[in-house]
Structures are given as structure tokens and as C-alpha cells.
């Protein structure tokens, strides 16, 4: 499966953005999807995961209550709605997918076999 992320941009602190991740094939049901981010000089950080079937969602503590992950099965698209953005949210955001994800590994980028190209989010203070 191929993933294409978009929706990044330059915003001010407190603003909102919605990232989109379009998949090349139907991902509902059997695929788990996630968002990671990577700031300059740092490793890839888990942001959020939407478990296969869409029944459960998981978030990093740093974004909990501000970010929401969702899926539109008809459009083969996974979204990350980001509200109340902070300068610390500045990073390249990547979407990822896995058909074999287990719960103990959902925050581990190595557990995802498929990745999008990344989209830059910059939040100014």
C-alpha cells in the first residue's frame, strides 16, 4: 500500500490544522494507521494510532485532548485533526500503516511497514 500525507503548513500558536493521509487501497477493517512526527535533530515520535476497524484510538500524552485521529473509509483517508497547536508541535509529520500491528508495539515506528512521505508542520509563537 502507498501512503500520501498532506495538509501541513505554517500556522501560529493556538491555530488548527488537519492532516490527511490518502492510501492507495482500502484500509478499513484490517489496517491500523498511525501518525508520527520528527523534529530537527530528534527521533521519530509517536503521535497517534487508529486501531484496525476504527474502534480504538491512542495518543501520545503530549497531544492528548488536542489531536484527534479519524478515518473516512469511503475516501481511503486517515486524518489527524490538530487543535491548539504549540511551537513544540513543529515537526515533519508522517503517516504509517500496518496490517500486523500488535498493541504492545503501536508506539514503535519499526512496527509499521508502510510510510507516507511526510508533511511539514511549523507553529510559530
Secondary structure in CASP SS format (residue, H / E / C, confidence):
PFRMAT SS
TARGET T0000
AUTHOR 0000-0000-0000
METHOD secondary structure of the structure
MODEL  1
X C 1.00
X C 1.00
X E 1.00
X E 1.00
X E 1.00
X E 1.00
X C 1.00
X C 1.00
X E 1.00
X E 1.00
X E 1.00
X E 1.00
X C 1.00
X C 1.00
X C 1.00
X C 1.00
X E 1.00
X E 1.00
X E 1.00
X E 1.00
X E 1.00
X E 1.00
X E 1.00
X C 1.00
X C 1.00
X C 1.00
X C 1.00
X C 1.00
X C 1.00
X C 1.00
X C 1.00
X E 1.00
X E 1.00
X E 1.00
X E 1.00
X E 1.00
X E 1.00
X E 1.00
X C 1.00
X C 1.00
X C 1.00
X C 1.00
X C 1.00
X C 1.00
X E 1.00
X E 1.00
X E 1.00
X E 1.00
X E 1.00
X E 1.00
X C 1.00
X H 1.00
X H 1.00
X H 1.00
X C 1.00
X C 1.00
X E 1.00
X E 1.00
X E 1.00
X C 1.00
X C 1.00
X C 1.00
X C 1.00
X C 1.00
X C 1.00
X C 1.00
X E 1.00
X E 1.00
X E 1.00
X E 1.00
X E 1.00
X E 1.00
X H 1.00
X H 1.00
X H 1.00
X C 1.00
X E 1.00
X E 1.00
X E 1.00
X E 1.00
X E 1.00
X E 1.00
X C 1.00
X C 1.00
X C 1.00
X C 1.00
X H 1.00
X H 1.00
X H 1.00
X C 1.00
X E 1.00
X E 1.00
X E 1.00
X E 1.00
X E 1.00
X E 1.00
X E 1.00
X E 1.00
X C 1.00
X C 1.00
X C 1.00
X C 1.00
X H 1.00
X H 1.00
X H 1.00
X C 1.00
X C 1.00
X C 1.00
X H 1.00
X H 1.00
X H 1.00
X C 1.00
X C 1.00
X E 1.00
X E 1.00
X C 1.00
X C 1.00
X C 1.00
X E 1.00
X E 1.00
X E 1.00
X E 1.00
X E 1.00
X E 1.00
X C 1.00
END
